[in-house]
Structures are given as C-alpha cells and as structure tokens.
C-alpha cells in the first residue's frame, strides 16, 4: 500500500512508514505505465523525506479535470427526488438511478479545488448547502483506475431542487470541491465493505454524523469510468467522484465555520472548514 501526497515542495511517496520525494510532476506520475511497480522501484532508490506538515499539503492533483457521478446510491436517489419534486423533476432521478447510462457531470477545474485543511465555500445565492462525501477515483489517460482519494462534492440543494437544469450552478463554483489528503495506490480494488464516514462539527458540538459503505453503491467503479471516457479524452487523466450515500436531513444546512471531516480507510481523513 502506497500513498502519494502533493506538497508545496513536490510529490511525496509514503510507504511502510517511510517517505520519499519524487522528481516527477503529478501529471507524469498519474500517467506512468504500471504505476504501482514504478513507485515500488522509486521508494527503493529515493532518499527519505520528512513527514509533510499539514500546512504544506495541497490537493493531490495537477492539471486534471474533476468530474462526478450522481444518484449512484439509493439514499441519493431518494433525496434528489424529494428536493426536485416541487419543480416537477423528481421523476428524473428515479429514472437515472435505474437507467443503463449513469449521471455524469463536470465538477471542477484545478483552481476551484481546495486541499486538506482548505476552506470550502457556500454559494452566496444559496440557503441550503451540504457536503457530499465521496470515494474519488484517480484515472489515467487510458481510462485505468490507478488510485483512490476522498472528495467533498459541495452542493447547493435549493438551487438544484428549483430546477434540475440548474445542476451546474448548484455544483460548480469556486471552492466547491475538496480532494485529499492523498492518493492511495493499491494493486487491488478497494473492498466493497469499505466505509465512508462523515462528521460535521459546529464549535464544540457535533451537528451531524453518518456512515455508508461501497456495498450500497448501485454501479461498479469501472463502469462509471468507462462511460466517462466514451468520446471524451483526458490527456493527463482525471478525477471522478463516485456519488454519495450520505445526505443530511432536509432541515440541515452548512454554516460558515463548520468543520467537515470525511474518513475512508485506508486513505485517511479529509478535513475542511466552511468559509
């Protein structure tokens, strides 16, 4: 098991409790053939590095676009149907949940993404905002899943609920996505029993917590990637958020100053504060 951290000084490889700096850029690393073998060789030849400080960690990406899949969990289907019911769009989400073709949408360019410890944002014209904790795939230019990270797909539920065609405005804005804390490179897929946990802290009080597991996901991970790469090219690869199975109750909305923690072991915990 190996982890890749993006720091202000460059990319750091962590393996067996030791850390090694890599000279390659993130774009080069993500698209290296047989990445696991390359990293295994690199850790044997590179000098050791100090553990990166939290303030030095950045989102683990280079020039990659970030995309997302929607309505891949039953919980998400139910929540989307409810929020869009008054606009007459509730049936859309039921149909896409059962359809052969998944919902895929563009989420962020690199400059809209924050890393570990960064501040995610709420849209100024929205009054109902939630985090969406998601397993995120690191995919190379050939459409191969080469690693895993954690994503926070910040969403304005009132804007999307007003009209499903407003989805891009509900999802895509500055600070609307967080990635981190690293990319886990594993030669075998993550087990279906892998858990995703969300905790939201408001001052001294935990105002929401929940967990789900990949067993609750309707679609296969490679299936989502294959659909994304149909008639689409990603010269430097991309990141794909795979949907959420955790949706806070309708009475909940994020507030400035909230701390959001998303944990997926063995990747780690992505921590962000709401601006």
C-alpha positions in Angstrom: 0.0 0.0 0.0 1.5 3.4 -1.1 0.2 6.9 -0.7 1.1 10.0 -2.7 0.9 13.4 -1.1 1.0 16.7 -3.0 3.0 19.3 -1.1 4.3 22.8 -1.7 7.7 21.2 -2.3 6.5 18.5 -4.7 5.1 15.0 -4.6 5.9 12.7 -1.6 5.6 8.9 -1.7 4.8 7.3 1.6 5.2 3.5 2.0 5.9 1.3 5.0 6.2 4.3 7.3 8.8 6.0 5.2 8.6 9.0 2.9 10.4 9.7 -0.3 10.4 12.8 -2.6 9.6 12.2 -6.3 11.0 14.3 -9.0 8.2 13.8 -11.4 5.2 16.1 -11.7 1.8 14.9 -10.7 0.7 14.7 -14.4 3.7 12.4 -15.1 3.1 10.2 -12.1 -0.6 9.7 -12.8 0.1 8.5 -16.3 3.1 6.3 -15.7 2.5 2.8 -17.0 2.2 0.3 -14.2 2.2 3.0 -11.6 2.5 0.5 -8.6 5.6 -1.1 -10.0 7.1 2.4 -10.7 6.5 3.5 -7.2 7.9 0.3 -5.7 11.1 0.9 -7.6 11.2 4.6 -6.7 10.9 4.0 -3.0 14.0 1.8 -3.1 16.2 4.4 -4.8 15.0 7.8 -3.5 16.3 9.4 -0.3 14.0 9.7 2.7 12.0 12.9 3.3 10.5 14.4 6.4 6.8 14.0 7.1 4.9 16.8 5.4 3.4 19.4 7.7 -0.4 19.9 7.4 0.1 23.5 6.2 2.2 22.2 3.3 -0.4 19.7 2.0 -2.2 20.6 -1.2 -4.9 18.9 -3.2 -3.4 15.8 -4.8 -3.8 16.8 -8.4 -2.0 18.5 -11.3 -3.9 19.8 -14.4 -6.7 17.1 -14.2 -10.4 18.0 -14.6 -12.7 16.7 -11.8 -15.9 15.0 -12.8 -18.6 13.5 -10.7 -21.3 10.8 -10.9 -24.7 11.3 -9.4 -27.5 9.1 -8.0 -25.3 6.1 -7.6 -26.7 5.3 -4.1 -30.3 4.7 -3.1 -30.1 7.4 -0.4 -29.0 10.0 -3.0 -31.9 9.0 -5.3 -34.5 9.5 -2.6 -33.0 12.9 -1.5 -32.8 14.2 -5.1 -36.4 13.1 -5.9 -37.6 14.9 -2.8 -35.8 18.2 -3.4 -36.9 18.4 -7.0 -40.4 17.2 -6.5 -42.0 20.7 -6.4 -40.2 21.6 -9.6 -41.6 18.5 -11.4 -38.2 17.0 -11.8 -38.4 14.3 -9.1 -39.0 11.5 -11.6 -35.8 12.3 -13.4 -33.7 11.0 -10.6 -35.7 7.8 -10.2 -35.2 7.1 -13.9 -31.5 7.8 -14.0 -30.9 5.6 -10.9 -32.4 2.6 -12.9 -31.1 3.6 -16.4 -28.1 1.8 -18.0 -26.4 5.2 -18.5 -25.2 6.9 -15.3 -25.5 10.6 -14.5 -22.0 12.2 -15.1 -21.3 15.9 -14.8 -18.3 18.2 -14.8 -17.4 19.3 -11.3 -14.3 21.5 -11.1 -11.1 22.7 -12.7 -8.0 22.6 -10.5 -8.2 26.2 -9.4 -11.7 25.6 -7.9 -10.4 22.7 -5.8 -9.1 23.0 -2.2 -6.9 20.5 -0.4 -6.6 19.2 3.1 -7.3 22.0 5.6 -8.5 24.3 2.9 -11.7 26.3 3.1 -14.7 25.1 1.1 -17.3 27.7 0.2 -21.0 28.2 0.2 -22.7 29.9 -2.7 -23.8 33.4 -1.8 -27.1 33.0 -3.5 -27.9 29.7 -1.8 -29.5 29.0 1.6 -29.4 25.2 1.7 -25.9 23.7 1.3 -24.5 20.3 2.2 -21.2 18.4 1.8 -21.3 15.2 -0.2 -18.6 12.7 0.9 -17.4 10.5 -1.9 -14.8 8.0 -2.8 -12.9 9.6 -5.7 -11.0 7.7 -8.4 -7.7 8.8 -9.9 -7.8 7.8 -13.5 -5.0 7.9 -16.1 -5.3 9.0 -19.7 -6.0 5.4 -20.7 -9.1 5.1 -18.5 -7.5 2.9 -15.9 -8.2 3.5 -12.2 -4.7 3.9 -10.7 -5.6 5.3 -7.2 -8.2 6.5 -4.7 -8.7 9.6 -2.8 -11.5 11.4 -0.9 -13.7 14.1 -2.4 -16.2 16.6 -0.9 -18.8 17.5 -3.6 -20.2 20.7 -2.1 -23.8 21.1 -3.2 -26.5 23.8 -3.1 -29.6 21.7 -2.7 -32.1 24.6 -3.1 -30.7 25.6 -6.4 -30.7 22.1 -7.9 -34.1 21.5 -6.4 -35.6 24.6 -8.0 -34.8 23.1 -11.4 -32.7 20.1 -12.3 -31.2 22.1 -15.2 -29.6 24.3 -12.6 -27.3 21.5 -11.6 -24.1 23.2 -12.9 -24.8 26.3 -10.8 -25.5 24.1 -7.7 -22.3 22.2 -8.2 -19.7 24.3 -9.9 -18.2 27.4 -8.3 -15.0 28.5 -6.6 -14.2 26.3 -3.6 -17.0 23.8 -4.4 -14.7 20.8 -4.3 -12.1 19.4 -1.9 -9.7 16.5 -2.5 -7.3 14.7 -0.3 -5.4 14.0 1.9 -3.5 11.8 -0.6 -4.0 9.3 -3.4 -3.8 5.7 -2.3 -2.2 3.5 -4.9 -3.3 -0.1 -4.4 -2.7 -3.0 -6.8 -6.1 -4.5 -6.0 -9.5 -2.7 -5.9 -10.8 -1.4 -2.6 -13.1 -4.0 -0.9 -16.8 -3.5 -1.3 -17.1 -3.3 2.5 -15.0 -0.1 2.6 -16.8 2.5 4.8 -17.3 6.2 4.2 -17.8 8.4 7.3 -18.9 12.0 7.5 -18.7 14.2 10.6 -19.7 17.8 10.9 -18.6 19.9 13.9 -20.0 23.3 14.8 -18.0 24.7 17.6 -17.9 22.2 20.4 -21.0 20.3 19.1 -21.1 17.5 16.5 -24.2 18.5 14.5 -24.2 15.6 12.1 -22.5 12.2 11.6 -23.3 9.2 9.4 -21.6 6.4 7.5 -22.2 4.3 4.5 -20.3 1.6 2.6 -19.4 0.8 -1.1 -21.8 -2.1 -0.8 -24.6 0.4 -1.0 -23.4 1.7 -4.4 -25.5 0.6 -7.3 -22.9 0.9 -10.0 -19.4 -0.5 -10.5 -16.5 1.9 -10.3 -15.0 0.9 -13.7 -18.5 1.2 -15.3 -18.5 4.9 -14.3 -15.1 5.4 -15.7 -15.9 3.6 -19.0 -19.0 5.9 -19.5 -16.9 9.0 -18.8 -14.3 8.0 -21.3 -16.8 7.4 -24.1 -16.0 10.0 -26.8 -14.0 12.0 -24.1 -10.3 12.4 -23.9 -8.2 13.2 -20.8 -4.6 13.7 -21.9 -3.4 13.9 -18.3 -6.1 11.8 -16.7 -8.9 12.9 -14.5 -10.5 12.5 -11.1 -14.0 11.1 -10.8 -16.2 11.5 -7.7 -18.4 8.4 -7.5 -21.5 9.7 -5.7 -22.7 9.9 -2.2 -24.7 7.6 0.1 -24.9 10.2 2.9 -27.3 13.1 2.7 -28.1 15.2 5.9 -31.8 15.7 6.7 -33.7 18.5 4.9 -33.6 20.7 8.0 -29.8 20.8 7.9 -27.6 23.3 6.1 -23.9 24.1 6.5 -22.8 27.3 8.2 -19.7 29.4 8.0 -17.1 28.0 10.4 -18.3 24.4 10.3 -15.6 21.7 10.2 -16.3 18.8 7.8 -14.4 15.5 8.2 -14.7 12.7 5.7 -12.9 9.4 6.5 -12.3 6.5 4.2 -9.8 4.0 5.5 -7.1 3.2 4.5 -7.0 6.5 2.5 -7.3 8.7 5.6 -9.4 11.8 6.6 -10.1 14.8 4.6 -10.7 17.9 6.8 -12.0 21.2 5.7 -13.6 24.3 7.2 -16.5 26.1 5.6 -15.5 29.7 4.7 
